[in-house]
């Protein structure tokens, strides 16, 4: 496989911790990523809605982390933030940090982002607000109970990405780290492509591979997944080619980040 060229130019994330029958306590309503464009000196606000899905009062705590991820599945939550140069955690304030939500009710977490002035800011900055249910067996609970009164409990943590892009700044760039054919199971054939955001802007690009036979005739486009990619992060695309007939192909991998920001790499595949 060979890389040939480049074309021109806040997951849902739900983390489950099961220390001990799985009982949902609280849930976050709406998008788990909130993105805004702003300028240095701007101030803007946002909200997060939390719902109690049970028939008894439930507690939840709110705290900040950073968030970095790589194509190999590793994640870094950088507690306490800021832990990297593109964290906006210090710009974000929120209230409350602890909620007691009545049965079958909702409550709102309000946050404010104050974009600083004085330092040159370019591109996208982000962090996370974590909303975590507090088990009634926890010392943090507003009405703690003994474990033997509660039985088994599951704690659910939601991560809400709060991203700020400095308006009219930054560039989009990508690097194709690696590409290879894998067979995760019998009868399956997958093109696995690792892509890194080496630019200054966050993006959620369209990714696809177009196959050409030895006569240069297109044999179809096969879509990937539109993953969110922040600067310095990377993702793994797994594109299913199981229906493609055996042969030798040129594979054009395209990352379309919108407008003129389209990037490509070409590989030779044989199967």
C-alpha positions as CSV (number, residue, x, y, z in Angstrom):
1,X,0.0,0.0,0.0
2,X,1.3,3.4,-0.9
3,X,0.3,7.0,0.0
4,X,0.4,9.1,-3.1
5,X,-1.2,12.5,-2.7
6,X,-3.2,15.1,-0.9
7,X,-6.2,16.8,-2.5
8,X,-6.6,20.5,-1.9
9,X,-6.7,23.0,0.2
10,X,-18.8,18.9,21.5
11,X,-20.7,11.5,21.6
12,X,-22.3,10.7,22.1
13,X,-20.1,9.5,24.9
14,X,-21.5,7.4,27.7
15,X,-19.1,5.8,30.1
16,X,-20.3,2.9,32.1
17,X,-18.8,1.9,35.4
18,X,-20.2,-1.3,36.9
19,X,-18.7,-1.8,40.4
20,X,-21.4,-4.1,41.5
21,X,-28.4,-5.0,38.5
22,X,-28.0,-2.2,36.1
23,X,-30.3,0.6,37.2
24,X,-30.5,3.8,35.2
25,X,-30.4,6.8,37.6
26,X,-30.1,10.0,35.5
27,X,-29.8,10.7,31.8
28,X,-28.7,13.7,29.8
29,X,-31.2,15.0,27.2
30,X,-30.0,16.3,23.9
31,X,-26.7,16.5,22.1
32,X,-23.5,15.4,23.9
33,X,-21.4,17.9,22.0
34,X,-22.0,21.6,22.0
35,X,-20.0,23.7,19.5
36,X,-19.8,27.5,19.1
37,X,-17.8,30.0,17.1
38,X,-16.6,33.0,19.1
39,X,-13.9,35.7,19.2
40,X,-11.4,36.6,21.9
41,X,-13.3,38.5,24.6
42,X,-16.6,37.0,23.8
43,X,-18.9,35.4,26.4
44,X,-21.5,32.9,25.7
45,X,-23.8,30.5,27.6
46,X,-25.2,27.0,27.2
47,X,-27.3,24.5,29.1
48,X,-27.3,20.8,29.8
49,X,-30.6,19.1,30.8
50,X,-30.5,16.2,33.1
51,X,-33.5,13.9,33.7
52,X,-34.3,11.5,36.6
53,X,-35.7,8.4,35.0
54,X,-36.8,6.8,38.3
55,X,-39.6,7.1,40.8
56,X,-37.3,8.3,43.7
57,X,-35.0,11.4,44.0
58,X,-31.6,10.9,42.4
59,X,-28.3,12.8,42.8
60,X,-25.8,13.7,40.1
61,X,-22.5,15.5,40.3
62,X,-20.9,17.7,37.6
63,X,-17.2,18.2,37.1
64,X,-14.7,19.0,34.3
65,X,-12.2,16.9,32.4
66,X,-10.2,17.3,29.2
67,X,-10.6,14.8,26.4
68,X,-8.1,13.4,23.9
69,X,-8.4,10.2,21.9
70,X,-6.4,8.1,19.4
71,X,-7.1,5.7,16.6
72,X,-5.9,2.7,18.8
73,X,-8.9,3.3,21.2
74,X,-7.0,5.0,24.0
75,X,-8.5,8.0,25.7
76,X,-7.1,10.7,28.0
77,X,-9.5,12.6,30.2
78,X,-6.8,14.9,31.7
79,X,-8.1,15.3,35.2
80,X,-7.7,18.0,36.5
81,X,-7.7,20.1,33.4
82,X,-6.2,22.0,31.6
83,X,-3.9,19.1,30.5
84,X,-3.1,20.2,27.0
85,X,-2.6,23.4,25.0
86,X,-6.1,23.3,23.3
87,X,-8.1,22.8,26.5
88,X,-10.7,25.5,27.1
89,X,-11.5,24.2,30.6
90,X,-10.3,27.4,32.2
91,X,-12.8,29.4,30.1
92,X,-15.8,27.4,31.3
93,X,-17.7,27.9,34.5
94,X,-20.8,26.0,35.5
95,X,-23.5,25.7,38.1
96,X,-24.6,23.7,40.0
97,X,-21.9,21.1,40.6
98,X,-24.4,18.8,42.5
99,X,-28.0,18.2,41.7
100,X,-30.8,16.4,43.6
101,X,-33.5,15.7,40.9
102,X,-37.1,14.9,41.9
103,X,-38.7,11.7,40.6
104,X,-39.4,11.8,36.8
105,X,-38.3,15.4,36.6
106,X,-35.6,17.4,34.9
107,X,-33.0,20.0,36.0
108,X,-30.7,22.3,34.1
109,X,-27.0,22.8,34.4
110,X,-25.9,26.2,33.2
111,X,-22.5,27.0,31.9
112,X,-20.7,30.1,30.6
113,X,-17.7,30.3,28.3
114,X,-15.5,33.4,28.6
115,X,-13.0,33.5,25.7
116,X,-9.8,35.2,26.9
117,X,-8.0,38.0,25.3
118,X,-4.3,38.8,25.2
119,X,-3.0,35.5,23.9
120,X,-3.1,34.5,20.2
121,X,-5.9,32.0,19.8
122,X,-6.3,30.0,16.6
123,X,-8.7,27.2,15.7
124,X,-10.7,24.9,18.1
125,X,-10.4,24.5,21.8
126,X,-12.5,22.1,23.9
127,X,-13.0,20.3,27.2
128,X,-15.7,18.1,28.8
129,X,-18.4,18.5,31.4
130,X,-19.1,15.2,33.1
131,X,-22.5,14.4,34.6
132,X,-22.3,11.4,36.8
133,X,-25.1,9.7,38.8
134,X,-24.4,9.3,42.5
135,X,-25.5,6.0,44.0
136,X,-27.4,6.1,47.2
137,X,-24.7,3.9,48.7
138,X,-22.1,6.6,48.1
139,X,-21.0,8.9,50.9
140,X,-21.6,11.7,48.4
141,X,-25.3,11.0,48.3
142,X,-27.8,13.5,49.8
143,X,-29.5,10.6,51.5
144,X,-27.0,7.8,51.8
145,X,-28.1,4.3,52.5
146,X,-26.3,1.1,53.4
147,X,-25.2,-1.1,50.6
148,X,-27.2,-4.1,51.9
149,X,-30.4,-1.9,51.7
150,X,-29.8,-1.1,48.0
151,X,-28.3,-4.2,46.4
152,X,-26.5,-3.9,43.1
153,X,-26.3,-0.4,41.5
154,X,-24.8,0.9,38.2
155,X,-23.3,4.3,37.9
156,X,-23.6,6.1,34.5
157,X,-21.4,9.0,33.5
158,X,-22.1,11.3,30.5
159,X,-19.5,13.4,28.9
160,X,-20.6,16.6,27.2
161,X,-18.0,18.1,24.9
162,X,-17.9,21.9,25.0
163,X,-16.0,23.2,22.0
164,X,-15.1,26.8,21.1
165,X,-13.7,27.6,17.6
166,X,-12.1,31.0,17.2
167,X,-14.0,32.5,14.3
168,X,-12.2,32.9,10.9
169,X,-9.0,31.4,12.2
170,X,-7.2,28.1,11.6
171,X,-6.7,25.5,8.9
172,X,-7.9,22.0,8.4
173,X,-5.2,19.3,7.7
174,X,-5.1,15.5,8.0
175,X,-2.4,12.8,8.0
176,X,-3.0,9.3,6.8
177,X,-1.2,7.3,9.5
178,X,-1.8,3.8,8.1
179,X,-4.1,1.6,6.0
180,X,-4.5,-2.1,5.8
181,X,-6.9,-4.9,5.0
182,X,-8.1,-6.9,8.0
183,X,-10.5,-9.9,8.3
184,X,-12.3,-9.5,11.6
185,X,-14.3,-12.7,11.0
186,X,-14.7,-15.3,8.3
187,X,-16.2,-13.9,5.1
188,X,-15.5,-10.3,6.1
189,X,-13.0,-7.9,4.5
190,X,-12.4,-4.5,6.0
191,X,-10.2,-1.6,5.0
192,X,-8.8,-0.1,8.2
193,X,-7.6,3.4,7.9
194,X,-6.0,5.5,10.7
195,X,-6.4,9.3,10.2
196,X,-5.0,12.1,12.4
197,X,-6.2,15.7,12.5
198,X,-2.9,17.7,12.2
199,X,-4.6,21.0,11.6
200,X,-6.0,23.7,14.0
201,X,-9.7,23.2,13.5
202,X,-12.1,20.6,14.8
203,X,-14.1,18.8,12.1
204,X,-16.5,15.9,11.4
205,X,-15.6,14.9,7.9
206,X,-17.2,12.6,5.4
207,X,-14.9,9.7,4.7
208,X,-15.2,7.2,1.8
209,X,-13.1,4.9,-0.4
210,X,-13.6,4.6,-4.1
211,X,-12.2,1.5,-5.8
212,X,-10.9,1.4,-9.4
213,X,-10.1,-1.7,-11.3
214,X,-7.0,-2.3,-13.4
215,X,-8.6,-0.6,-16.4
216,X,-9.3,2.5,-14.3
217,X,-13.0,1.9,-14.1
218,X,-14.7,2.9,-10.8
219,X,-16.2,-0.1,-9.0
220,X,-18.1,1.8,-6.4
221,X,-17.8,4.1,-3.4
222,X,-17.9,2.7,0.1
223,X,-18.7,5.0,3.1
224,X,-16.9,5.3,6.4
225,X,-18.2,7.0,9.6
226,X,-18.4,10.7,10.3
227,X,-16.3,10.8,13.5
228,X,-15.6,14.1,15.3
229,X,-11.9,14.9,15.1
230,X,-10.3,17.6,17.2
231,X,-6.7,19.0,16.5
232,X,-4.1,16.4,17.6
233,X,-6.6,13.5,17.9
234,X,-7.0,10.5,15.5
235,X,-9.6,8.0,14.6
236,X,-9.8,4.6,12.9
237,X,-12.1,4.2,10.0
238,X,-13.2,0.6,9.2
239,X,-14.8,0.4,5.8
240,X,-16.5,-2.9,4.8
241,X,-15.4,-4.2,1.4
242,X,-16.8,-7.7,1.9
243,X,-19.0,-7.5,-1.2
244,X,-16.2,-6.5,-3.5
245,X,-15.0,-9.3,-5.9
246,X,-11.5,-10.6,-5.6
247,X,-9.0,-8.7,-7.6
248,X,-6.5,-5.9,-7.7
249,X,-7.7,-2.3,-7.1
250,X,-6.6,1.2,-6.7
251,X,-8.3,2.5,-3.6
252,X,-8.8,6.3,-3.3
253,X,-9.5,7.3,0.3
254,X,-11.2,10.7,0.6
255,X,-11.6,12.8,3.7
256,X,-14.1,15.6,2.8
257,X,-14.0,18.2,5.6
258,X,-16.2,20.7,3.7
259,X,-15.6,23.4,1.1
260,X,-12.2,23.2,-0.4
261,X,-10.8,21.1,2.5
262,X,-10.7,17.7,0.8
263,X,-7.8,15.3,1.4
264,X,-7.0,12.0,-0.2
265,X,-4.6,9.1,-0.3
266,X,-4.3,6.2,-2.7
267,X,-3.4,2.6,-2.0
268,X,-3.2,-0.6,-4.0
269,X,-5.4,-3.4,-2.7
270,X,-5.2,-7.0,-3.6
271,X,-7.5,-9.7,-2.3
